[in-house]
Amino acid sequence: QPSDALILGKIKNVDCVLLARHGRQHTIMPSNVNYRANIWALKEENCSHVIVSTACGSLREEIQPGDLVIIDQFIDR
């Protein structure tokens, strides 16, 4: 079962599906997220792309709160 109910809508007339992977109330710990169920649910809605957002801090002074950063390295445990 996915982390939460899917939210279907449009952004600039493009069909989109939103899924709170930690639950809307952020009650699911990262180690307990059922990623397979989440991907399966998105696939069932015929999603062709997955865009994921995250929040974290930085030790670089030039990166300020509110800046948008596209990562080029990722550690997946």
C-alpha positions as CSV (number, residue, x, y, z in Angstrom):
1,Q,0.0,0.0,0.0
2,P,1.4,3.4,-0.9
3,S,2.4,6.0,1.7
4,D,-0.7,8.1,1.2
5,A,-3.5,8.7,-1.2
6,L,-2.5,10.0,-4.6
7,I,-3.5,13.6,-5.4
8,L,-4.3,14.1,-9.1
9,G,-4.4,17.5,-10.8
10,K,-2.8,19.7,-13.4
11,I,0.2,22.1,-13.3
12,K,0.1,24.5,-16.3
13,N,-2.3,22.1,-18.1
14,V,0.0,19.0,-17.6
15,D,-1.5,16.1,-15.7
16,C,0.3,15.5,-12.5
17,V,0.1,13.1,-9.6
18,L,1.4,14.0,-6.1
19,L,2.3,11.5,-3.4
20,A,3.6,12.4,0.1
21,R,6.1,9.6,0.4
22,H,6.3,10.1,4.2
23,G,2.6,10.5,4.5
24,R,0.7,13.9,4.6
25,Q,1.3,14.1,8.3
26,H,5.0,13.0,7.9
27,T,4.3,9.9,10.0
28,I,6.4,7.4,8.0
29,M,10.1,7.2,8.9
30,P,12.4,7.0,5.9
31,S,13.4,3.4,6.6
32,N,9.7,2.4,6.6
33,V,8.6,4.0,3.3
34,N,7.3,1.4,1.0
35,Y,9.0,2.6,-2.2
36,R,7.9,-0.3,-4.3
37,A,4.2,0.3,-3.5
38,N,4.7,4.0,-4.2
39,I,6.2,3.4,-7.6
40,W,3.6,0.8,-8.3
41,A,0.8,3.3,-7.5
42,L,2.3,5.9,-9.8
43,K,2.7,3.4,-12.5
44,E,-1.0,2.4,-12.1
45,E,-1.8,6.1,-12.8
46,N,0.3,5.9,-16.0
47,C,3.0,8.3,-14.7
48,S,5.9,8.5,-17.1
49,H,8.3,10.6,-15.0
50,V,9.0,10.9,-11.3
51,I,10.3,14.2,-9.8
52,V,11.3,14.1,-6.2
53,S,11.9,17.0,-3.9
54,T,13.9,17.0,-0.6
55,A,15.1,19.5,2.0
56,C,18.5,19.6,3.5
57,G,21.1,22.0,4.8
58,S,24.4,23.1,3.3
59,L,27.7,24.2,4.8
60,R,28.4,26.4,1.8
61,E,27.9,30.1,2.6
62,E,26.9,30.9,-1.0
63,I,23.9,28.5,-0.7
64,Q,21.2,30.4,1.2
65,P,17.9,29.2,2.7
66,G,15.3,29.1,0.0
67,D,17.8,28.4,-2.8
68,L,17.0,25.7,-5.3
69,V,19.9,23.3,-6.0
70,I,19.9,20.5,-8.5
71,I,22.2,17.8,-7.2
72,D,24.7,15.9,-9.4
73,Q,25.7,13.3,-6.8
74,F,23.4,11.1,-4.8
75,I,24.1,8.4,-2.1
76,D,21.4,5.7,-2.1
77,R,21.6,3.4,0.9
